Amino acid sequence: MRPSFFVSLLFLFLLISSSLLLIYLIKLKPTHILDSLVYPEDAPSSELLELNDRIWNQLNYKSKPKQSPVIIFKSSNIDREIPLGYRYFHESGCRVSNCFITVNESKFSTADVLYLSPEDFDMRPSPKSSQITVLRLLESPENTQKLKFLNGKINFTASYRWDADFVIPYGKVIKGPSKKQIYIPKKKKLGAWFVSNCVTINDRMGIVKELRKYVEIDIYGSCTNRAITQRQAESFLRNDYQFYFAFENSNCRDYVTEKFFQALRFGAIPIVFGASLEFYQKIAPKDSFVHISQFPSIKELARFLKLVASTQELLEKFHAWRTEYSFVDTRFYCRLCALMQNPHEKVYEDLSEWFSAEHDCVRSNFSTFWS
């Protein structure tokens, strides 16, 4: 036999062995690997990346502070409630606090880090090559302008997407600290929906209209003549409605907004439509929500909602998670400060490909969802 045959055989053996090892590690979900992930590219596979949003890893990231503070310029339209200067980092107990936040436009061209949304690039000069530009993406690709004009200009992304450099979810629920018991108030109404965007690509309005043929759903917001304030909405969820219809305006990868987390926080059971069932299962406690894909028809969904609303045992099951889980602040600016002390080199050469409605969203509507 020729030596080349043995070389080929050895190469094939090594390839198969490494593949089997990777599959084994993925199945084990090894803590030491998941805990070491800081940037998306740190994950040895896309499967491992999907197991960890890296938020705690970034909060615990050890970085040597620079000799001079890292100046972070953010658009005044972003996170208006965030304290400026050094204040946020001191008040939030950041592990690294050597950063200064400013919205002063005169600092745009000299800041170390620029934190901007796509629309913030209008009427501003292009970032310098010496500046780090972090792009904030909190809307779905279907409701975000085309990003081709930013190709080659963005170093890091901050988004709800789990493959972003900084994952900034609309909410986060984790296990602990435990509560001995919870109080489930007697609620007289079945479901509510607070909505301002009446026409959406995924036809969520069509689903709600069809569902209203079988169950009572009260609709509030600019799509009706029933205006509602934030305080009223919170009160309704706490005291009046068993379910809240947390229907997103787009069915896109990882896209779950405050609608879902507000329902959880204020005591209602969210009925969800948006991201995949599997993603909701990753970010929420078991038996804390209902995904419409779990039912073969809208009639079956309506029947289930009526059953839960009228059965105390089932209601308690959907609220049991509240004794073991709590909401937490993911402290994005702490993480940004820590990683910007010594950022690695990175540029999104094709941002429009990475954040794309064509690749990341499903164009479903009522007529096709239960076909």
C-alpha positions in Angstrom: 0.0 0.0 0.0 1.2 3.5 -0.7 2.0 5.9 2.2 -0.6 8.4 0.9 -3.3 5.8 1.6 -2.3 5.6 5.3 -2.1 9.4 5.5 -5.6 9.7 4.1 -6.9 7.0 6.5 -5.3 8.7 9.5 -6.8 12.1 8.4 -10.3 10.5 8.1 -9.9 8.9 11.5 -8.9 12.2 13.2 -11.8 14.0 11.5 -14.4 11.5 12.7 -12.9 11.4 16.2 -13.0 15.2 16.6 -16.5 15.3 15.3 -17.7 12.7 17.8 -15.9 14.5 20.6 -17.6 17.8 19.7 -21.0 16.0 19.6 -20.2 14.5 23.0 -19.3 17.9 24.5 -22.4 19.5 23.1 -24.6 16.8 24.7 -22.8 17.2 28.0 -23.1 21.0 27.8 -19.9 21.3 29.8 -19.9 24.1 32.3 -16.3 25.0 31.9 -16.8 25.6 28.2 -20.0 27.6 28.5 -18.6 29.7 31.3 -15.6 30.7 29.2 -17.6 32.2 26.4 -17.4 36.0 26.2 -17.6 36.8 22.5 -19.8 34.8 20.0 -16.7 33.6 18.2 -15.4 32.0 21.4 -17.9 29.2 20.9 -16.4 26.2 19.2 -19.8 25.5 17.5 -23.1 27.3 16.8 -24.8 24.7 19.0 -22.8 25.7 22.0 -23.4 29.4 21.2 -27.1 28.7 21.4 -26.8 27.3 25.0 -25.5 30.5 26.6 -26.2 34.2 26.2 -22.8 35.0 27.8 -24.3 37.7 30.0 -22.9 36.4 33.3 -19.6 35.6 31.6 -19.2 39.2 30.5 -20.3 40.6 33.9 -17.6 38.4 35.5 -15.0 39.2 32.8 -11.6 40.2 34.3 -10.0 43.0 32.4 -7.2 45.3 33.4 -8.4 48.9 33.3 -6.7 51.3 31.0 -4.7 54.1 32.5 -7.2 56.7 31.3 -11.0 56.3 31.4 -12.8 54.8 28.4 -15.1 57.5 27.0 -18.4 56.1 25.7 -20.5 58.3 23.5 -24.1 57.2 23.2 -27.0 58.8 21.3 -29.3 60.8 23.5 -32.2 58.7 22.1 -30.7 55.5 23.6 -31.4 54.6 27.2 -32.4 58.1 28.3 -32.8 57.0 32.0 -29.1 55.9 32.2 -27.0 58.2 34.5 -24.2 59.9 32.7 -20.5 60.3 33.5 -19.0 57.8 36.0 -22.3 57.6 37.9 -23.8 54.5 36.3 -20.7 52.3 36.8 -20.5 53.2 40.5 -24.2 52.9 41.3 -24.5 49.6 39.4 -21.6 47.9 41.2 -19.8 47.2 37.9 -16.7 45.0 38.2 -14.9 47.5 36.0 -15.9 51.2 36.4 -13.2 52.9 34.4 -15.7 54.4 31.9 -17.4 57.7 31.3 -20.8 58.0 29.5 -21.5 61.1 27.5 -24.2 62.4 25.1 -22.4 65.6 24.3 -22.1 65.8 20.5 -18.8 67.7 20.8 -17.3 64.4 22.1 -18.5 62.3 19.2 -15.2 62.5 17.2 -12.9 62.0 20.3 -14.8 59.3 22.2 -13.2 55.8 22.5 -16.5 54.0 22.0 -19.6 55.0 20.0 -22.9 53.3 20.9 -25.4 54.0 18.2 -28.6 52.8 16.5 -28.8 52.6 12.7 -30.7 56.0 12.5 -28.0 57.7 14.6 -25.6 57.7 11.6 -27.7 60.2 9.8 -26.2 63.8 9.8 -23.1 62.6 11.7 -19.5 62.1 10.4 -18.3 58.5 9.9 -16.6 57.0 12.9 -12.8 57.2 12.8 -10.8 54.0 12.4 -9.4 54.5 15.9 -12.9 54.5 17.4 -14.9 51.4 18.4 -18.4 51.4 17.1 -21.1 49.3 18.8 -24.4 49.0 16.9 -27.6 48.7 18.9 -30.3 46.6 17.2 -33.5 46.1 19.2 -36.1 46.0 16.5 -36.6 43.0 14.2 -34.9 42.9 10.8 -38.3 43.4 9.3 -38.7 46.8 11.1 -35.0 47.9 10.7 -33.7 49.9 7.8 -31.3 48.0 5.5 -27.9 47.9 7.0 -25.7 47.6 3.9 -24.5 51.2 4.4 -22.9 50.1 7.6 -20.9 47.2 6.2 -17.3 47.5 7.3 -18.0 50.2 9.8 -19.3 48.2 12.9 -17.0 46.5 15.4 -19.5 45.1 17.8 -23.3 44.5 18.0 -25.7 44.8 21.0 -29.0 43.1 20.4 -31.6 40.7 21.6 -30.0 38.1 19.3 -28.0 35.5 21.1 -25.3 35.6 18.5 -24.7 39.4 19.1 -21.5 40.4 20.8 -23.5 41.9 23.7 -26.9 40.2 24.3 -29.3 42.8 25.6 -32.7 41.1 26.1 -35.9 43.0 26.9 -35.9 41.0 30.2 -34.2 38.1 31.9 -35.6 35.6 34.5 -33.3 33.4 36.5 -33.7 30.8 39.2 -33.6 32.1 42.8 -34.0 33.5 45.3 -36.9 31.3 46.4 -40.2 32.5 47.8 -42.2 30.4 50.1 -45.6 31.1 48.5 -47.3 33.3 46.0 -50.8 34.8 45.9 -52.9 34.3 42.8 -55.7 36.8 42.7 -59.2 35.8 41.5 -59.5 37.4 38.1 -62.8 37.7 36.3 -61.6 38.4 32.7 -59.9 35.9 30.4 -57.5 37.8 28.1 -56.2 41.3 27.1 -54.1 42.6 24.3 -52.4 46.0 24.3 -51.5 47.0 20.7 -50.4 50.1 18.8 -49.2 48.6 15.5 -52.3 47.4 13.8 -51.0 46.1 10.5 -48.0 43.7 10.7 -46.4 41.2 8.3 -47.3 38.2 10.5 -51.0 39.2 10.6 -51.2 38.9 14.4 -54.4 41.0 14.3 -56.0 38.3 12.1 -55.1 35.6 14.6 -56.6 37.6 17.5 -59.8 38.4 15.5 -60.3 34.7 14.8 -59.6 33.7 18.4 -62.2 36.2 19.6 -64.8 34.1 17.9 -64.3 31.6 20.7 -63.0 33.5 23.7 -63.3 36.9 25.1 -60.3 39.2 24.5 -60.3 42.8 25.3 -58.1 45.0 23.0 -56.6 48.3 24.1 -54.4 50.8 22.4 -54.3 53.0 19.2 -55.8 50.2 17.1 -59.1 50.7 19.0 -60.8 53.6 20.7 -59.8 52.2 24.1 -56.6 54.1 25.1 -54.6 52.8 28.0 -51.7 54.1 30.2 -48.8 52.0 31.4 -50.1 52.2 34.9 -53.5 51.0 33.8 -51.9 48.2 31.8 -50.0 46.9 34.8 -53.1 47.1 37.0 -55.1 45.1 34.5 -52.5 42.4 34.3 -52.2 42.1 38.1 -55.8 42.2 39.0 -58.2 41.6 36.0 -56.8 39.3 33.3 -55.7 35.7 33.4 -53.9 35.9 30.1 -52.0 38.5 28.1 -51.5 38.1 24.3 -47.8 38.9 23.9 -47.9 38.8 20.1 -44.8 40.2 18.4 -45.0 42.2 15.2 -42.5 39.9 13.5 -41.7 36.2 13.7 -37.9 36.5 13.8 -35.0 34.7 15.3 -34.8 35.3 19.1 -37.1 38.3 18.8 -39.0 38.5 22.1 -39.8 42.0 23.5 -41.1 43.6 26.7 -44.6 42.4 25.9 -43.7 38.9 27.1 -41.6 39.9 30.1 -44.2 42.5 31.3 -46.9 39.8 31.3 -44.6 37.5 33.4 -43.7 40.4 35.8 -47.2 41.6 36.4 -48.9 38.3 37.0 -50.5 37.3 33.8 -49.9 34.1 31.7 -48.5 35.2 28.3 -49.9 33.7 25.1 -47.0 34.1 22.7 -46.5 34.4 19.0 -43.2 35.5 17.5 -40.0 33.6 18.1 -39.9 29.8 18.0 -41.3 27.7 20.8 -37.7 26.4 21.4 -36.4 29.9 22.0 -39.1 30.8 24.5 -38.3 27.6 26.4 -34.7 28.7 26.7 -35.5 32.1 28.2 -38.5 31.4 30.3 -39.3 29.0 33.2 -41.2 25.8 32.4 -45.0 26.2 32.4 -44.9 30.0 32.4 -46.3 30.7 29.0 -48.4 29.2 26.1 -47.1 29.2 22.6 -49.8 29.1 19.9 -47.7 26.6 17.9 -48.5 24.0 20.6 -52.0 23.6 19.3 -53.3 22.1 16.0 -56.0 24.7 15.5 -57.2 28.0 16.9 -60.3 26.2 18.3 -58.0 23.9 20.4 -56.1 26.9 21.7 -59.3 28.6 22.7 -60.5 25.4 24.4 -57.3 25.2 26.4 -57.4 28.8 27.5 -61.0 28.3 28.8 -59.9 25.1 30.6 -57.0 26.8 32.4 -59.0 29.9 33.3 -61.6 27.7 35.0 -59.3 25.2 36.7 -57.5 26.3 39.9 -55.0 23.5 39.7 -53.9 24.5 36.2 -53.7 28.2 37.1 -51.4 27.3 40.0 -49.3 25.2 37.6 -48.7 28.2 35.3 -47.8 30.4 38.3 -45.7 27.9 40.3 -42.4 29.2 38.7 -42.8 32.4 40.6 -41.7 30.8 43.8 -38.3 29.9 42.3 -37.5 32.6 39.7 -36.7 36.3 39.8 -36.1 39.1 37.3 -32.6 40.5 37.0 -30.8 43.5 35.4 -28.3 42.4 32.7 -26.3 45.6 33.2 -25.2 46.1 29.6 -23.0 49.1 30.4 -21.0 47.2 33.0 -20.3 44.6 30.4 -19.5 47.1 27.7 -17.1 48.9 30.0 -15.3 45.7 31.0 -14.8 44.5 27.4 -13.8 47.9 26.0 -10.7 48.1 28.2 -8.9 45.8 25.8 -11.3 45.0 22.9 -10.2 42.5 20.4 -10.2 43.4 16.7 -13.4 42.8 14.9 -15.3 44.3 12.0 -18.7 43.3 10.5 -17.9 43.3 6.8 -21.4 42.1 5.8 -23.7 43.3 8.5 -26.7 43.2 6.1 -26.2 39.5 5.8 -25.8 38.9 9.5 -29.1 40.9 10.3 -31.5 40.0 7.5 -35.2 39.5 7.4 -34.8 37.1 4.5 -32.7 34.7 6.6 -33.9 35.4 10.1 -37.7 35.9 9.9 -40.6 33.7 8.9 -43.4 35.2 6.8 -46.3 33.4 8.4 -49.9 34.7 8.9 -53.2 33.3 10.1 -54.1 31.7 6.8 -50.8 29.7 6.7 -50.0 29.1 10.4 -52.7 26.5 10.9 -52.8 25.2 7.3 
